Amino acid sequence: MTITTEQLLTLTQWLSPAYPVGAFVFSHGLESAIADAQVFDKDSLIAWLSAVLEQGAGRNDAILIGAAYRGDQGAAAYGAALQPARERLLEARSQGAAFAKITRDVRGYDLPDAVFPVVFGWAARQAQLPLVPAAQVYLQAFVTNLVQGAQRLMPLGQTRAQQAIEALSPICAQVALENTGASLQDLGGFALAADIAAMRHEGLQPRLFRS
């Protein structure tokens, strides 16, 4: 699980807001949850995102990253089929295609378009990044983007936002550690409220985000 300086810098480049994948336009259904007052402060945000990480997309993304990294057949198909709502599929495919394009252009990697965690796993393998740290940073970038989205949707503030990320980071680390070695047959979860929020977002008006 050791990581070199070069590998660390690659990860921070790929998962920084400056890398043009368009993550900032997606809320993963969080906008709908805030509109319905299911998420309304720092503690409820941490609880919501903890469930997403441990029981929903976080866990499944870690499995998909690991499967793609190992070259498991079917990772791309499973990753697309797993999305519970039209907008969540758009979110995963749009970010994956954007990541694939910029990484092909910058590094010349062989990266077909697919959902984001699968493309990321393929790229991490080609860059010879250590799997677990790569998935850990990926998950932290995922929740950081959602916390930043919450800052735009409710009175959270900078300090509470960073406290939320601080609280969620150990969960990111543990979820990646426990699930990157799992198989595609282990995919699944029960983050039902988050999935329903993603479905409800399609009819939300007005809205700031695409999912």
Salt bridges, closest charged atoms under 4 A:
GLU31 OE1 - HIS201 NE2 2.78
ASP36 OD2 - ARG200 NE 3.00
ASP72 OD2 - ARG70 NH2 3.72
GLU87 OE1 - HIS201 ND1 2.59
GLU87 OE2 - ARG207 NH1 2.59
GLU91 OE2 - HIS28 ND1 2.82
ASP105 OD2 - LYS101 NZ 2.88
ASP113 OD1 - ARG104 NH1 3.26
ASP195 OD1 - ARG88 NH1 3.35
GLU202 OE1 - ARG86 NE 3.86
